[in-house]
Amino acid sequence: MRLSQSNGHLSPEHAEQYWRDGYVFPLTVFSPDEAAGYRTELEAIECDWLTADLPQPLNTYKRVNAHCVLPLAARLAQDPRVLDVVENILGPDLMIWSAEFFIKEPRTNHIVGMHQDLTYWGLGETSDQVTAWIALSPATVASGCMDFVAGSHKNPILPHNDTFSDNNLLSRGQEVAVEVADSDKTHIELQPGQMSLHHGLTIHGSGPNTSDDRRIGFAIRYLNPNARQQVAERDYAMMARGVDFSGNFIHYMPPVANFSPESVKLYEKIRADQAKALAQGAAGDVSLYAKAAAAP
């Protein structure tokens, strides 16, 4: 069911759908022209920094905590229009736990296996989180849009298998160890500037991009202060709105420039500290989250 927003916020019908199904879409947060501008800015960063002498590959920075080193990512994640929607799910106090660009190149077989996000975050089965996924290019069945399983967020964390498949965009190729029928999937088609929200226990994934355009999505993981890291010794978040009354996370400021020395140093520290949770139990190489030496 496609619902309209009310004054930039979720309507009661939207909120009801989220808690019933574990997701809600489509939600318009940016105009098509704005989305095109953000895509142009991202692709300029890709062009300018692809061969730069950075400690990690450029793709790692796009895929893990992009908001720590890219002002564009921090700006998108802190946009009041996005926060107004998220606030109706998590309340007025909002933190950015992670933000990442998911990109499928045209005519490629890259997929995202069906999985539950909370399996590997170290946050338990909390509902004090939500993922906002913003389309910067058309997300269609042909381009590999996300598929959600309605009501699956009412399950606990289910067993997952690490496939380490070359065509799976997830860090360890993780897939939920239950059969998901095609008939149980809802295709989350979004146009540039539109957004979906989903719960961290919602089973979801996506197919290959058979179109002639890149499929570019920006995923932001928001928490409220009730959330708590249960595996790693330390965890980090960027304050987006309100106050943190719990002190469960170490806060940091948005970057002032692309890949500034200070933000790159902080990025390495966060990556190393979060690795205990994000790479927990992996039997193979989890290069995106491999533990690095913590910055002094």
HUCOR-V345182 format. One record per residue. PSI is psi in degrees with one decimal (NA if undefined). Layout:
psi=[PSI,PSI]
This chain:
psi=[129.7,122.9,155.8,146.1,159.1,109.8,37.0,-2.1,167.1,135.7,163.9,-33.4,-39.1,-50.5,-40.5,-41.9,-41.8,-49.6,-24.3,-46.7,-20.8,6.9,163.9,142.3,165.7,144.8,123.2,119.8,-28.6,153.8,159.8,-37.5,-40.7,-45.0,-40.5,-37.8,-40.3,-38.8,-43.7,-41.6,-42.9,-45.2,-27.0,-39.5,-43.8,-43.6,-43.7,-29.6,1.6,-40.2,13.8,156.1,80.0,154.1,-31.1,158.9,148.9,-37.7,-32.8,-43.1,-35.0,-34.4,-20.7,117.3,48.2,-30.5,-14.2,-29.0,-12.9,112.4,-33.3,-46.9,-42.6,-39.1,-42.8,-44.0,-24.5,4.8,128.0,-30.1,-35.0,-45.2,-35.3,-37.8,-47.1,-33.5,-31.4,-10.7,-45.1,-10.9,-178.1,-13.9,110.6,135.6,145.7,113.7,-40.3,160.3,136.7,147.9,122.1,113.9,126.4,121.0,155.5,145.8,44.7,160.1,16.3,134.3,174.2,117.3,151.6,125.4,172.2,128.4,-42.3,-8.4,-36.5,13.6,-16.4,13.8,5.4,-153.2,31.8,148.5,7.4,38.0,157.1,146.1,125.9,127.8,114.4,129.0,125.7,-5.1,167.3,128.1,102.0,173.3,-40.7,-35.2,0.3,47.4,165.5,152.0,130.7,149.6,110.9,133.9,-3.6,-15.3,-9.7,-6.0,160.1,-176.7,122.3,159.7,142.2,152.2,137.8,110.6,-24.4,34.6,139.5,-26.6,3.1,122.7,-14.1,156.1,-35.0,15.7,33.2,141.9,140.7,138.5,43.9,152.4,127.0,112.7,146.6,-33.4,-16.7,-3.3,138.5,124.6,123.5,78.8,130.5,143.8,158.2,129.5,-10.4,158.3,150.8,158.7,140.9,151.3,149.3,-11.0,-5.3,126.4,127.9,162.7,-167.5,155.9,-174.3,163.0,102.1,4.8,178.8,9.4,156.5,143.1,110.4,117.7,150.1,115.8,127.9,128.0,110.5,145.9,157.0,169.6,-9.0,-20.6,152.4,134.9,127.9,-5.5,-56.7,151.9,-33.2,149.0,164.7,154.4,153.3,125.3,131.7,-33.3,143.6,-149.3,156.4,105.7,-2.3,-33.5,24.3,-12.9,147.9,125.9,150.2,160.9,160.1,154.0,151.7,-17.7,160.0,122.8,42.1,150.4,-38.0,-42.5,-34.3,-40.4,-45.0,-40.7,-45.4,-37.3,-45.8,-44.9,-42.5,-42.8,-33.8,-14.7,-32.6,-37.0,-47.5,-25.5,13.8,127.7,3.8,131.3,-14.4,-170.1,123.7,75.9,-32.6,-32.7,13.0,138.5,126.9,164.1,130.9,140.5,143.8,NA]
